[in-house]
């Protein structure tokens, strides 16, 4: 449909130049052209020109003016597809994709066959995963431009994403048949063929997929993909004899690929450990330098055969000095029998290396060459890691101390010692040893990052930022640079550290930064919708779309979301007072001496606040300058990108509705991390505070589907029973029927007291269950406080893990069981004997002087060479 206000030839030519200037990003020239058109008295309110002027202003970052002119232009010419298209582009630049789609649809009502509008609409539809709408748009484009490759590919992919694999394959087959001339080694055509083959495999048409590969093998450039796919298809079609030579060739190509070995055994139909071992030995002879044929047999064999195989593997690793040797065999520790064999062998090595320099007496009797002098150090390191894994801290420290005394220049030993202290519950001592390791090689980024992580575990955020600053861009604060680089492991640990320190606003800031990173990653896929279609990298493109669909199930997001939800729940339970509402201290009834002290403190606090305010103002100026330069850089790269609100901790920790903010983080977890029980436990905590009984029941049922006997799920059921009378009073009849039916399946007719007693009897061997039952017992009847406390503190401390002991102690200290100073003191003494290295249970540790103590201890470590002197000085300073 033509515009209701067409321009004469002269102005029309200027308008075309204006559009060209916008496409070339020559925004200032575009504004001049728009001014020329609008200066004509007849066309001062020409809708399309006003809209294009607004779009050009948007390119210059003048967003408010842009919306003003675009809306004015649209109001002046509602029948113009250009005005609606421009309005859609403006909405798209602000990430308002739903609104942009509406604008594009209105533009198509004015001109239904406009190619550019249809392409822009299809991009938004695939970005928003409107797959039905995407299929219709691609079909329309296909009818308009059937000769273009992208029309065929986009049309086929729309059916593929909807799951209509047969139709997608038919379209691609018709497209291939229409191809007349194909150049040799045409990578784009090769990728298209592999994409079609992927569709056939996903449709379980294995025979057709195999025939397709054989037919077009000469036209496919990616020979590795052909071999891998063809071998897999032969196995699925049970043509095992044809798959064997394929996987033999793949192993020859890459003998370190574990997948090839598993596929080779499927092709050979080998399942017994003895037969697998024989095959691995054959590969060891063919590929003597490969590690996979030596390591993989350890997962299959057992008993004496395992002893022989692991003996050879461990000797080789210790002889060559392989630092991750223990990490390579750590998975074997899940089998107690294999753990015992490894421990016996390593103790034998240590004893014989100390005595004769050989791994065994037989080697010494045969007068074989002595092992390298470094073998004993790696043996001691392995034993230290082994006993640390078993949480036998004393033995682990004995071996690691002996190793450091033997070779005080080996960085791996200091890292291992720090890890031992971390597992023993002393993050400060752990950080000290990592700091020492970092000081031995300041150019090693891995050790630097590891040290920073241990600092954050010790709540030393400022120190961690400084140490990361060695590898960040100069002129910018390390924290800002790490945020720009999307360094999410650092931000996650920062958030958890701030949470432990009860700096809620800073913790939430880090969580929101991580959430923004994931949003940016999702937005970044927009650029690939046209690129992948043009380059024909369809397999990678489909993989990208599927990855983006489940992006927020990544562990980084889960940790950040969990932290944010817990903080918002804490802020809901105990909201912070606003600065204006902080109560003034009543000074009327104070004696003169106390009043004088108070006035003195107030004066000092005022001076300190003024100094901090001045420092904060300077820091803010620097931050604004950096933000301004960053915005300028972003504008040069993408001037249409919307500016995000600044994250201010003071505002974040005083939200208007904490639970709604928590739900914003919870929803992605419920969709993408529903296989993790923590998701549903967090959901219960949020919905219980909103008094949403149906959602509480839903959370419990989903958690029970994952783990029926989980202690926290059982406690959720008990808490639900306790609040039932209050919540069910206001329900209407139909909802009450649903609730009663759901509750009958969960608890039957038992009371909370009966159910709690049954759980105590059933799980008397599990301190996790007893802890939850004890809390419920005290909540049901405050008079049973002593009985509830005895239920948990009387549990055999030798069967406790450090995490459980910490949780119980923190709960007692927080007052979850009321006032119980004597029980807290006695439990601390018991735990101190059981976990003597855990800092939480130490008596002489002052949290306020932790940072000073760590600095002193770190200095001492650097000044003293011998281990005994180091430990004496550290203990004295701490």
N, C-alpha and C positions, 0 to 999 in steps of 0.2 A: 504494500500500500504506500503510495508516494506521500511525502510530507505535505501537511496542510498549508505550509508557508514556504514554497520553493524559492530558491535564490536565483537572480539573473546570472548570466554567464560570467561576468567579472567577479562577483562575489562568490559564485560557485567555484571558480578556479582558486580563489583565496581559501575557501573552505577545504578544498582538497589538499592544498599546501599545509593548512593547519593540521589536518589529520596525519599528513606525512611527517610533520615536525614532531607530533606526539609519538609516532612510532619510532622516530630516530632519537627520542629523548631530548630534543631541542626545545625545551619548555619555554624559554624566554622569547625565542622567535615565534613560537606558537601564540603566546600572549599578544605579541604585536599584531599578528595576522587577525586574531579575534577582535582586537580593538579596531582594526581597519574596517572589518565587516560591521561591527556594532556602531561605529561612528556614523554610518549612513542612517539618516533619520527614519527611513522606511523600515530598517531592520534592527532597530535598537533592542527589540525584544524577540529577536529570532531564536526560537527554542533550541535548535540543534547547535547553533553557534554558542549560545550561553552554556549548554551542556558540555561542549568540548572545552570551553574556557574553564569550567569547573574542573574537568578531568585534568587539564594542564596544570591548574593550580595545585591539585592533589599531588601531581608529580613533583612539585616544588615544596611539598610538605605543609602547605597552607590548607589544612583539612576543613576547617570551619567555613572558609570562603568557598571551598570546592563544593561542599554540600549545598551552600546557599545558591550558587549559580546553577548547579545541576537541577535542583528542585524547581528553581524559577524557570529554567528551560523546559522541564517536563510539564510544568503547569501551563506554559504557553503553547505546547505542541504535544498533546497526549497521544496523538495518532502516529507519532514518529518512532520508528524502530531504533533510530540512532539515539534518541533521548533515553529510551528504556534500556538500550544496550549500555550506554554510558553510566546510567544509574546502577546497573548491575555490576559494572566494572568497579565503580566506587565502593559498593557494598562488599565486593570480593576483596578489595584491598584492605578492608577493615575486618576481614575474616568472618563476615556475616554471610555465610554461604547459602543458608536457607532463603534469606531475603534476596540474594543475588539470583538464585534460581527462579524466584517469582518474577523478577525483572526481566530475565531472559525469556521466560515463557510469554510475558506480555509483549516483548519485542517480536517474538515469533508470530503472535497474533496479527501484528502489523505486516510482517514480511516472513512468511513461513519457510521459505527456501533459502534464507540467508546463511551461507556456509560458515562465516566467521562466528555468528551467534550460535549456530548449532555446535560448532567445535568447542566454544567456550562453555556452553551448557553441558556437553558431554564430560568435560574436564571436572566441572563441579559435581556432577552426578557420581562419577567414579570416586572422587575425593570423599563424598558423603556416603558412599556405598549404596546409592539409590540404583540398584542393579536393574530393576525393571525399567525405570526411566532411562537408564544408560542404554539398555537394549533398543528401546524405541528410537532414541536419538541416533544411535549408530546405524540402525536400519534406514532411517531417513537419509543420513549422509551417504550410505551405501547406494541408495536409489539415485541420489543426485550425482555422485561421482563413482560409478562402478569401475572406472578404469584405474583408479588410484589404489596402490597397494594398501595404504593405511585404512582405506574404507573396508577392504576385505578382512584385514587382520582385526580391526576394532570390532567389526560385526561378529566375527568368530569368537573373539575373546568375551564378548558380552554373554554369549550362550555358555561358554566355558565357566565363567564365574557364577552363572545361575545354576550350574549343574547339569545342563542339557548337553552332555558330552558328545552324543551321537550327531546332533545338529552342528556343533562346533567343528567336528571332524569332517562332516559333509561339506561345509563351507570351505575349509582349508583344502580339501581334496579337489573341489571344483576350481579353486584358485590355482593350485599346482598344475592342473590340466590346461589352464588357460595360458600358462607361461610358455612362450615360444622359444626364446633363446636364453640359455643360462650360461654365464661366464664361468670358467674353471676357478675353483677355490673362492666361490662367492660366499662370503661368511654370512651375509644376511639371509640368503636362501637356505644355507645350512642350518642356521638357528631356527628358521621357520619349520623346517622338516623335523628337527628335534622337538620343537614345541608340539607339533602335530602328534609325534610319537608319544610324548608325555600324556596327551589327552587320551590316546588309545590305552595306555597303561593304566591311567586313573579310571577308565571305564571298564577295566578288567578284561579287555579284548587282547589277551596276551599273544594269541596266534597272529592276529592281524598286525599287532605292533611289531612282532618279529619279522613278518613278511615285509612290512613297510621298511624296516631297517635294512634288510637284505637288498630290497629293491633300490633304495636310494643311498646305499653305502658309499658309492663313489662320489656322490654330490655333497656328502657331509664332511666338513672340515675337521670337526672336533672328534678325532679318532678315539680319544680316551673315553668320551661319553658313549660312543658306539660300543666299545668293548664292555664297559660296566653295565650298560643297559641290556646288551645282548646276553651277557652271562647271567644276569638276574632273570631274564625272560626264559632262558633255557631251564633254569632251576624251577621256576614256577610252572613251566610246561612239562616238568619231570623228564627232560632230555638231558640227564646229568652228564652223560659221556661227552656231549658237545660243550658243556660248560667248563669241564676240567681244564682243557688247554687254554681257554680264555683267561681263567684266573691264575694259571701258572704264568702266563705272559704278563699279567698285571702285577703279580708278586715280583717277577723279574724286573719290572719297571720301577716299582716302589716297594721294597721289602719291609718298610716300616709302617705300612698301612694295615691296621688290625682288621678292618672290614674285609679285606681281600682274603685273609686267612679263614675267617668264619664262613665266607661264601665258598671257599675252596673245600672246606669240610662238608658243607651241604652238598656240593657237587659230587664229591667222592663218597658221600653217604657214610661218613665216619662219625661215630658218636662215642665210642669207648675211649677212656683216658689213655690206655696203653697204645692204641692205634694212633691217636693224636700225637702222643709223645714221639712215636717212631717217625711220623711225618715232620714234626718240628726238628728232630735231629738231622733229617735229610736236608732240610732248609738251612740248618746251622752250618752244615758242610758246604753247601752251595754259596751261602752268603755269610761268611764268617764275621763280617763287621756289623751285621744287622742285629738290633736289640730285640725286636719283636719275637723271633723264633726262640730266643733264650728266656724272655719274660713270660710269654703267654702260657707255656706248659705248667707254670706254677699254679695257675687257676684251676687246672683240671686234675692233676695227680695228687695222691694222698699217701700217707704212711711212709714206709721206707723209700719208696720211689721218689716221693717229694723231698725227703732228706737228701738224697743223692743229687737231685736236680737243683735244689735251692743252695746246696753246698757249693756247687760249681758257679752258680750265679753270684752268690755273695762274695766268694773269693775273687772272682773277676772284678767286681765292683770295688772292693776294698784295695785290691792291688793297683787298679788304675786311678783310685781316688775320685770316685763319682759322688759329688755332694748330695744329689737327690736320691741316693740309694735307698734310704729308709722310706721316702715318699713313694718310690716305685713298688715297694712290697707292703705298704701300710694297709692296703685293702685285704691282704691275707690275714691280718690280725682279727678279722671277724670270725675265723675258725680257731677255736682254742687249741686244737691239736697242732695246727701249723704254727701258731704262736709259740707253743712250747718247743717245737723243733728248732725254730729260728733262734730262740733265746739260748737253748743248749749249745747250738753251733757257735753263736757269737761269744758266749762265755769261754768255750773251748779255744776259739781263735785268740781271745785276749790272754788267756793263761799261757798258751804256747808261744805267742808272739813276745810276751814279756820274758819267758824263760829262754827260748832258743831262736826267736826270729822267724819261726815257721808257723803255718796255720794249724798243723797237727804233728803229733809225735812220729807218725809214719813218714812224713816229709823229712823230718830231722834224721830218722834212722836211715833213710835212703840217701842221705847227703845231698839233697836237692838244694838249689841256690836259695839263699836267704831272701825273704820277702823285702820289699822296699821299706825304708825306715818310716815312711809316712803311713804305712798300713795300720800301725797300732793307733795312730791318731784317728783315722777314719773309723776304726773299730770302736774306739771309746765314744766317738760322736754317735755312731749308730746305737750303741748300748744306752747312751743318755736319752736319745730320742725314743728308743723302745720303752724304757722305763717311764719316761714322761707320758707316753701314750697310755700306759697302764696306770698312770697317776701315782706311781711310786716315786715321789719327789726326792726323797733322801738319796736313793740309789742313783737317780738321774743326775743330781747335783754332784755326787761323788765322781762319777765318770766324766762329766763335763769339766769339773775343776781340774781333774788329772790331765785331761786333754789340753786345757788352756795352759797349764803349767809346763806341759811338754812342748807345745807349739803356740806361744802367745801372739803370733802374728796371723793366725788363720781366722778370717772374718766370720766364717760359718759357725765357729765355736761360740762366738759372742752372741750371734743371732739365736742359736739354739738355747743358750743359757737364758736369754731374755724370754724366749717362748716357754721355757720351763717355769719361770717365775710367773708368767701370765697365767698359765694353767693352774698354778698353785694359789692364785688369788692375790698376787701382789703386782698390780700394774705399774706402780712407781719403780720398783726394782727392775721390772721388765724393761721399762723405758730407758733406765740408766744404762743397761747393757746394750740396748739397741743404739743408744746415742754413742756409746764407745765404738761399736762396730761401724757406725756412720763416719765417725771421725777418722777411722783408719783408711777410708776410701771415699773422699768427699765428692768424687766425680761419678759415683755409681748411683744412678737414678733409682734403681730398685731398692737399695738399702736406704736411701734417703726417704723414699715413700713409706717403706716399712717402719722406719723410725718415727715418721710423722703420725702414722696410724697408731703406734704404741703410745705416743704422746697424747693423742686424742682419747685413747682408752683410759689414760691417767688424768683426763680432764684438763690437760695443759694445751688449750686451744691456741693461745697466743704463740707459744713456743713452736707448736706444730706449723703454724702459718709462717713463722720466720724460717724454719728449716726447709719448707717447701719453696720459700722465696729464692733459694739458690738456683732453682730451675725454672722460675717464671720470668715474664718479661720485665725488664727494668722500667722504672718510671711509673709503674702501676702497682697498687697494693696486691700482694700475693692472693688474698682472698677474692678480690675482684677478678684477677686474671684466671684463677682456678674456676670461677663461675663462668667466665667467658669460654673457657676450654671444655666446659661441661664435665669437669672432673668429679663424677658423682660419688666415687668411693670416699673422697675427702669430705664432701658435703654431707653424706650420710653419717659418717662418723662424727662430724661436727654437730649435727642435729642430735645424735644420741648423747654426746658429751654435754651439750647445753641442757638436754632433758634431765640428765643426772644432776646437773648443777642448779636445776629449777629456774633456769633462764628461759622462760617459756616463749617469749617473743623471738629470741634469737633462734631457738629450735624450730619454731614455725616458719621463720624466714628461710632457713635452709630447706625445709620440706617443700615450701612453695617454689623455691628455686629449682629443685629437682623436678617438681611437677611441670614447671615451665619448660624444662629441657625436653621432657617427653612430648609436650605439646608442640615444641619447635620441630622435633624429629618427625612428628606426624604431618606438620605443615610442609616440611621439606620434601615430602614425597610428591608435592604438586608439580615440581619441575620435571619429574620423571615420567609423567603421564604422556607427554608428547615426545620426549626424548627416546623412550624405549620403543614407542610405536614407530618412530622414524628409523632407529637403528636395528629394529627387529630382535632385540634381546628379550624375547617374550618369556622365556623360562625364568630368567632372573627377575623380570617385572612381576610375574605372578607370585614368585616367591616373596618379593618385596611387599606386595599387597597383603599377602597372608601374614607376613611378619608384623606389619603395621596394625592389623586387626587384633593382634594379641600382645601388642607392645607393652601394655601396662601390667602384664603378668611377670615382667622382669624383676629379679630380686632387688635391684636398686629401688624401683618404684615401690615394691611391697614394703621394704624397710622404712622408706620415707613416709608412706601412707600410714603404716602402723604407728610410727612415732607421732605423726600429726594427730591421728585419731585419739591416741592416749593423752596427748597434751590437751586437746580440746575437751575431752571428758573431764580431765583434772580442772580445767578452767570453768567448766560448767558446775562441778561439785564445789569448788572453792574459787569463785570469781575474784579477780583482783580489783581493789578499789581504784577508782579513777583519781587522778592527781588532785582534782579539785575537792574530792570528798574525803581526803585523808584527815582524820580527826586530829585536832590540836590537843596537845597535852594540857591537862588541867593543872595550872600552876598556883591556884589560889590556896590550896591546903598544904603546899610544900613549905618546910622550914627554910629560913634564910640561907643556911649553908648549902642545902640541896638546890635551892633556887639559883644560887650563885654558880654552882657547878653546872647546872642546866644551861644557864645563860652563856657560860664559857663554851660549853659544847656546841651550842647553837651558833655562836660566832665563828668557831672553827669550821663547823659544817657549812656555814654560809660562804666562808672564804674558799673552802675546798670546792663547793658547788660552782662558785664564780670562776675558779681556775679551770675546772672541768668544762664549764660552759664555753670558756674562751678556746680551750683546746678542741672542743667539739665543733665550734664555729670554724676554726681553721681547717679541721679535717673535712667539714662540710663543703668549704670553698674548694678544696682540692678535689673532693668527690664530684662536685658540680662541674668543675673544669674538665675532669676526666669523662664525666657523663656527656658533657657537651661535645667533646671531641669524638666520643664513641658514637653519639647520635649522628654527628656529621658524617662519620665513616659509614654508618649504616645507611644514611640517606643517599650517599654516593653509590652504595651498592644496591639498595632497594628503597627508593624514596617513598614508595607507597606502603611500606610496612608500618602498622600501627604501633604507637608507643605504649609500652606497658606501664602500669602504675608502679611507683616505687614501693618496695616492701619495707615498711617501718616497724621494727619489733614492738615499739610501744603501742602501736595501733593493733597489731596482730594479736597481742596477748590480752586485748580487751575487745573481743568481737561482740557484735550485737546478738548473734545467735550461735553459740558454740556448737550445738548439736547439728545444725544445718551445715556448718562448715565441715564438721566431721563426716557427715553423709556424703559431701562432695568427694572426699577421699575414699569413702567406703564403697561407693557404687562401682568404680572400676574393678575393685577387688572382688566384689560379688559376681561380676560378669566373667572375669578372666582368672581369678585365683580361687575359684570355688572348690578346688580340690585340696585347699589348705584349711585346716580346722581353725587356725587363728582368725581367718576371715569371718567365720560365723560366730566365734566368741566375741570378736569386736562388735559385730552387728548386734548381738544380744545386749552388750553393754550400752550401745547407743539407743536402741529401741526401748530398753527397759526404762531409761530416763525420760523418754518421750511418752511412756505409758501406752505403747502400741502392742497390745497383747497378741494380735495375730502375727505380727512380724517377729515378736519374741518367740512364739511357738515355731514359726518357720525357721528361724535361726537355729533353734535347738534340734529340730528334725534334720536339717541339713548337716549339722555337726555329728549327730548320731549316725547318719549314713556313712560318715568317714571313720568314726571310732566310737563304738558303743560304750566303752569303758573309760573314756578319757575323764580324768578327775574334774576338770573345769566344766565339762559338759554336765556332769552329775550335779555339780554345785549350781549351775544355771537352772536345772530342773527344780532343785530345792528352793532357789530364790523365786522362781515362778510360782510355786505353790504358796509361798509366804505372802505374795502380793495379790493373789487371785481374788480374795474377797473384795478388796478395794477396787480392782480393775473391772470385775464382772458386774458390779452394781449398776454401772451406767450403760451397759450394753443393751441393744434391743434384742428381741426374742430370736430373730433369725441368726444373728451373729453369735448369740449365746449357744445356740444349737451346734454351730460349727466348732466353737471353742470347747464345749463339753465333749464332743466326739473326738477332737484332737487330744484333749487331756486324758481321756480314757485310755487311749492307745499309749500314752507316755507313762502315766503313773497309776492307772487303775483307780482304786478307791483308797489308797494309802495316804496317811498324813505325812507331813514333812518330817516329823519326829520318827515315825516308823521307818520311813525310807532311809533316813540318815543312820539309824541304828543298823539297818541291814547292810548298808555300805561299809560301816565300820567293821562289822563281822566279816564281810566278804573280802575286803581289801586291807586286812590288818597288817599285811606284809609290805604295803606300799605307803611310804611317807607322803607322797603327793596326794593320795586319796585321803589319808588321815588328816592332813593339813586342811583340806577343803571341808571335811566333815567336822573338824574341830571349830572352824569359823562358823559353820551353820549351827552347831550346838550352842555356841555362845550367843549367837543372834537370836535363837529361839528362846533361850532361857539364860539371862544374865547371871543367875545364881549358880550356874554350872561352870563358872569361869575357871576355877581351879582344875576341874575335871577335863575341860577342853584343853587347857594348857598342858596338863600332864599327858594327854593323849599324844601330843607331838614331841614334847621334850623328852619323854621316856623312851622314844624309839631308839633302837640300837644305833649309836653314833657311828660305829664302824661300817654300817651299811649305807651311810649317808653319802651323797655326792655334794660337792661344794656348792653347786647351784641351789640345791634344796635347802641346805643349811643357811645359806645367805637369805633366801626368800623367807624362811621361818623367822630368822633373827630380825630382819627388817620389818616384818609384820608385827612382831612383839614390840619392837621399838616404836613403831608408828601408832601403837595403841589400838590395833584391831581386836585385841582381846582385853581391852580395858587397861587399867593401871596394874602393872605386874613387874615391878623393879627387881624383886628378888629372883623371880623366874628368869628374867632377862639376864641378870648377872650370872646365875648358875649355868644357863644355857651357853652364854658366851665363854665361860671357863671350859665347859665340855668341848665346845667347838674349837677352842684355842689349842687344846691338846690334840684333837683329831686333825685340824688343818693349821699347823703351827706357822706356815708361811703366809697364810691369808691375812692381808692387812686389815680387813674389817674386824677381825677378832683380836687384834693386838691391843694391848693396854696403853703403850707409851707412844702412840701415834697421834699427833695433833694435826688435824686436817688443815688448820689455818697456816701451819708452817710447812706444808708439804712441798710447795714450790721451792722454798729456800733450802730445804733438806735435800731435794733432788739435785739442785745446783751444786751444793757442797759435795754431795756424793759423787756426782759426775766429775768434778774437779779432782777428787781424791783418786778416782779410777785412772785418770790420765796421768797422775803423778807417780803412781806406784806400779811396779812391774809384777810383783808376786801376788798370787791369789789370796794367800792367808792375810797379808797386810791389807789388801783391798777390802776383804770382808770385815776385818776388825774396824777399819776406819768408817766404812759405810754404816755398820751397826751402831757405832758410837755417835755418828752425826745424826742418824735417824732417830 
